[in-house]
Structures are given as structure tokens and as C-alpha cells.
Amino acid sequence: MTTLWKQIRSSKIVELNHLHQTSMPVWPTHPKFTRADNETYAAGDGNYNCQLIMGDHCGTHVDAPSHFIEGGKTIEDIDVRQLMGRGLLLDMRHIAPCTTFGVKDIQHWENEFGPIEADDIVIFRTGWHDKWALKPNHRAFLQDWPGLSADGATYLISK
């Protein structure tokens, strides 16, 4: 077995996705997640096959640059290797709803845990995952979240 596979198999892998369900929260103007059974054992088809219909912002996802940058890369143009690497979880649960966190917050984390390095994957824990709920209890998840400031994003890009 190659060294890479040994490293992968011995690494801690964290699944961050929420389960895709037909009543999961989606932004009000975006397509809802739909699953339609096409073939089932119960119908005598001898197998199970379904059709999935969803928007590219459905559930846990990576925003492509094209989402906010005209002419930016779409998700299929992003090298998947850019999404793999040492993961750093920065706890930002102390940030108030409807506000941003930035350079000072990131540097505070670095002072405690060490510097963010080139190619690190930075994940911010805002606590909003605790608000994930299926309809009709989904509204709190879709509003008032805190986010990364432009200065914070520029700082991370410089790393």
C-alpha cells in the first residue's frame, strides 16, 4: 500500500453533510430537494432506482466562485484536490447573529493554536448547524447567520 493511502486510512475524516431530505431547508428562491422513485422492489422492478432533483445550493455544499463573482469558476472547474488537506476548525460560536468575524478573530485563534498555513482547509464553526431543522421548523437556520468579513477572507487568501 502506498504511503498516501496509509495516511488517508489513518487520518481522521469528518463528515459534515446533513442528510438530504425532501423537507430540508433551502433558500426560498432555490429549487427544493426532490427524490422520486423510478424503480422499486415493491413494484416488481427487481431493483431500486430513484431520480434526484436539487439546486447546487441544496444542503451542505461548497460555493463555487461563480456564485458571487461574474465569470468565476463553476463547481465542475474546481480541482477536487483543492478541497482536500489539513482541516482547521475555528470556533466562532461566540460571534453574534447578523455580524461578521474577521482578521482579529482568526489571529486570536492562531495565537492559541498555531498559524494557518498555505493549503490548509479552514472551517468556521458558527453553531448554525444546531439550527438545522426540517420544515416547518427550518426558518431559524435560514436567517441571521454570522459570516466571514471581506477583510477576514483577504487575510486567509494571503496565507
Steps between C-alpha positions, in 0.01 A plus 500: 500500500634842411587754764214724386239231556648419841475867593142523374390187683662614824364855473199624689228567244206711611168485315342846499194443284142507611277224367320599180129478574195626312409742778852633561550878512593674174525868420147618409586581137695178437368165376389260771659159539285234334543124489273298274500120496531373143542130568425312822501145629142548618393577143669181376788679323765279661708801606480846646567813295408858576532841342650786702415861417665784687668834460875540539446676834294220648626369832862505607706616203801692377425835342672539166656840426235551230237532774619852580759578232384550142720284278632308803558126491198274524516199729599256224804719421640472854771240546371268773853489646448861608232369735731250671762576758565571864175616650490775760183561698474856629233540764298818435193410704557810712424727202155659520234435233503740203863599560834408345824360632834592349873545535506560876291189565716286271823633650365434850450136396850486347654638821344212691538214252772598252518662159275422209721378218474495122255234375331457840126447484337748740156420635313739725268364767230761550254271677248547221499125436307469827215697338464248213144374505253357255198698385298654655766569769773611258474881504760567773762318291444726199538838670729721708813282470841652572761492226858565399584864425668609177814590698497153656472336158783716364715405799442128438577538130831664594594195707 
